[in-house]
Structure formats: structure tokens, C-alpha cells
Amino acid sequence: MGIVVVLAAAAGAQVITNTTNATDRVLNQTQPALLQATRLQNALINQETGVRGYALTGDRQFLEPYSDGLAEQARAADQIRALVAGSPALLANLDAVQRAADNWRSNYARNSDAGPAALTATSAQGKALFDELRTHFDTQGTDLSAAIAADRRALEHARSLRNWVLALMVALALLTGAILTVLARRLVARPLSALASASLRVADGDFDHHIDIAGPADVATVADTVERMRRRVVSELASSRAQEAVLSQQKTELDLQAEELRRSNTELEQFAYVASHDLQEPLRKVASFCQLLDKRYGDQLDERGKQYIDFAVDGAKRMQVLINDLLTFSRVGRVAEATTRVDLRASLDTAVSNLSSVVEETGTRLELPAQMPEAVGDATLLTMLWQNLIANAIKFHAPDRIPFVRVDCELDTASGMWGMSVTDNGIGIAPEFTEQVFIIFQRLHSREEYGGTGIGLAVCRKIVEYHGGKIWVDTAHTEGTRFRFTLPVVSEDDPANLA
């Protein structure tokens, strides 16, 4: 097929090139040459007419056609010479015309410089010379017409040959295609059909059916590959059946573990209930009875006795706070009251309102953004997040400065999330402790310096991670502390509830 295509392409290219060359000779050479020959003849006739009019009238205005004709003659001659450059006979005709024209101008037309009388005296000679020039005109025209006729015959022959060759190419292509179709059906299609039937038989479940197909090397290679694949499938099937039994056993064990996990979660829920109710009741009694003891027998106790009672009351109250904080920490992400679209500015305003008394007592200056985006999550948890961060900023303020807290919000184009920050002018956090502050019960200061249980920032991290973000301390900010955290951007088609 490749040989046929190459030969046909070569023959087609040759005949098309011949047709194109013949067409170019007619349209771009001989016919334009005849047209330029006519312009050359008209230019010489205009020269003769101008000279004869000057001879009759003596008016030099009649010499203008003569001057124009000289320029037109030169242009036409140059065009003819370029068009018939490949034809010596036509070039000889042009040279003959130009020599006759030069002879007529030299022996007659230039007498116009001497006046009309000189032209009149040599008019018979001028007429004879121009008649000779006309003879060369006729010869040139006849030869150009003959050349055009020859080129047209060559063009017709080239077109006829092109049509025959193209028709032969089409017939040869059809014949070759038919032969290839028959060969492909016998040598390829039948073996492939047998291979397909055997493959379908295996695919239908007869994995023991052996695939052995005869045919061309490529088809045999494919058949061998399919056979090796069948053997591999049989081997893997046996292995998978063994693994299926193992997986079934593992599924049973996982079901048991899941049931155990559900039971453990139920116990944890019961423990949370006990911790929030039953464990706090004895603490309240201890604190209450210690206070009653101080009230009734306080006048009988010395300073050390009163101090012991104060220690007991303070310890019971701190244990209550610690239990409540632990319950809060354990419930984050486990008990979701309502995960919906939350206006972060509204949750921030709620947190500030909850801290209004502390803000007023400390004289804290707050700088809040005018607008904030929405987030999908728990409104209570997000309010708790703002409240913990702002409360920490106020609690750990520098004693020599009025507390200042600024909240910023911007879109982080790198991560495609909302970036939030809470910045204060407080005592700051040393870089080596920026991770420790998020660990539960980890404190950087003594309880006498700053109160609290050391759970607040751990709760903040758990809330942010529950909402799909992360929180960290910005160590680049040195004039106080800056906490940064991210929250996912909410699109219009985001679900109302977190999964």
C-alpha cells in the first residue's frame, strides 16, 4: 500500500506540475507577451503619427505622441524580453523590431530637429522604413500567436494526461483497498474474531478455557498475552477467595470493635454526665460547708485555720472550673448543636458583649473590622473562639500599657481561605513556647500571676481544626502577641451542615 501511495503521489505530482507549468506559460508568459507586443506596436505607430503631423503642420505639439511613444516603447520592450526569456525565436523577433525602429528614428524621425521641411524632403524614405518596421510587427505577432496556440495545445494535453493519471490513481487505490480488505479479513479479522470469542468465554466465567489462537505474529502475541492474563486471573482469583475469607473474619472483628467503641462512647457520655452533675455536687458541698465553718467558728480560729479554710474553698472552686473546662474541651467537635452558616461579625460581637465588663474595667481599646465573611460551623463554638482569644489578650496585657486588641480579616489567596488574626500589645509569647501554649494544662505563668486552667488555647485549636482551619502564633509580631487562624471560604453551593 505504501509503494502504491508513493508511486501514485509521484505520478500525480508530476502531471499536476506539468499542467501548472503549461497554464503558467499561457497565462503568465505568451498571452501577456502578445499584449505587450500590441502596446509596442501602438507606441511606434504613435511616434510615426506624431512625426507625420509635425511634418504637415509644423506645430511641435504634434511631437508629444512621439516623446510619449519612446517611453512606452521602452517599457513594452522590457516586459516582452522578460516574458519570452526562454524563447530565442521570440527574442530574435523583438530584436528585429527594435533594430527596425532604431533605423527609422535614425534615418527619418530625428530630422524633426531640422524642422518640418527636412521631414517633408525625406518622407518617402521614412515611409519605406516604417513599412519595413510593420513587416517585423506582423512577424512578431504571427510568431507570438503561434506560440500561444502551441502552449494551449500543450495545456490541453497536460490536462488530459492529468485526468487520466488521476482516474488511474483512484482505480488503483480502490483495487489496492479491496485486496487489502480481503487479506486483512483472512489474516487478521478471523483470528481476532476467534480471540474475541475465546476471551468472551473466559469473561463469562469459564476461566479454565485455554486460549491458543493461530494467525499473524501480532495476533499470536496478543493471544499469548491474553492467555497469560487468564492464568494470572485464575491465580489471583484463588488468592482473592482466600483473602475474602480473611476479610470476612476481619469484618466480623471490626463489627465487634465498632460495637465496643459505641459502648465506650456511651460510657464516656455517662462519665460526662457524672462529671457535670454528680462530681460537682460534692465540690459545692465542700465549698459551702467550709464557708459555713468560717462563718460560725471563724472567731474561734487563728489565722492559720482561716487560711486552711480559704485554701479548701479555693481548691473546690478551681476544681469546679477545671471540670467545666474539661467538659467544654471534650465536647468540641463531638456535640454539634447547629452547624449552619454563621456570620463571623455577629459571633465576634457576641463575644465582645460577653466580655464587656472586663473591657470596661481594664479600659481595653478594641479595633474590629467593619465587615466579616460567613463560615459554616457552630455559632456557639465560634463565639467561644473569639471570646477566648480576646479574653487572653486582655488578661495578659502589659501593666504599663492600656490593653489594645485589634481583629483583622482578609482573604489568603495562597491557601484560598479566610485569614483571621487577633493582635494585642501585651506581654507576648517567646518563640520557643508558641506550640506549648496550645497544649492542654500547659501554663507559662504561675497561678498567682495569672489565673486560669490552661485549657483556653487548647479549646481554640480544637474549634479551629473542627471547622477545617488551623491556628498558630505569629512570631513575626514582637510588640505583643498575634494569633492567626484560617477558616474555609463559604461558596453558594456549600452545604448548610458539616459532615
Secondary structure by P-SEA (a helix, b strand, c coil): caaaaaaaaaaaaaaaaaaaaaaaaacccaaaaaaaaaaaaaaaaaaaaaaaaaaaccccccaaaaaaaaaaaaaaaaaaaaaacccaaaaaaaaaaaaaaaaaaaaccccccccaaaaaaaaaaaaaaaaaaaaaaaaaaaaaaaaaaaaaaaaaaaaaaaaaaaaaaaaaaaaaaaaaaaaaaaccaaaaaaaaaaaaaaaaccccbbbbbbccaaaaaaaaaaaaaaaaaaaaaaaaaaaaaaaaaaaaaaaaaaaaaaaaaaaaaaaaaaaacaaaaaaaaaaaaaaaaaaaccccccaaaaaaaaaaaaaaaaaaaaaaaaaaaaaccccccccccccaaaaaaaaaaaaaaaaaaabbbbbbbcbbbbbcccaaaaaaaaaaaaaaaaaaccccccbbbbbbbbbcccccbbbbbbbbcccccccccccccccccccccccccccccccaaaaaaaaaaaacbbbbbcccccccbbbbbbbbbbccccccccc
